[in-house]
Amino acid sequence: MPAKKLRRIGVKIDMTPMVDVAFLLLIFFMSTSQFDPPQKVPISIPDSHSNLKVPESDVMTLAVSKDNQILYQIGKKPQEFTDIANLETVVTDARRKNRNLRVAIKADKDSDYGTMEDVMGIMQKTNTISFSLVTELIASKKSAMSH
């Protein structure tokens, strides 16, 4: 005599608590993370056609404001002010601590040429022969006209 087949009972899982937990985690991480630290001095950078990206790790950012104040930021640490006299020491110490450190210079388009010349001179003195100038990407006129 064949065995009687037992009928399967369907399992129903309520997903509502899991969705609630997922949204709570999302809200927690969004409210506690800091995506981009606020700038101490606003800087409007010049336009360029180059679309090379600044590296995300091992970066020292030198910022020159329109009133020629110099700020530096190493990694995700907050920006700190320095002057042209101490900039050589700051760059040398930072490069001594991290041999892979790359320098990105973010200068306001209205800053004095002399200040930028001094910063470039310090880059030469500290043997920082490779650095990036941060600019704003603009679309070419030809592609803007064709759209």
Summary of the structure (lengths in Angstrom):
residues: 147
radius of gyration: 26.4
end to end distance: 78.3
largest distance: 101.2
contacts: 311
relative contact order: 0.17
helix: 34%
strand: 18%
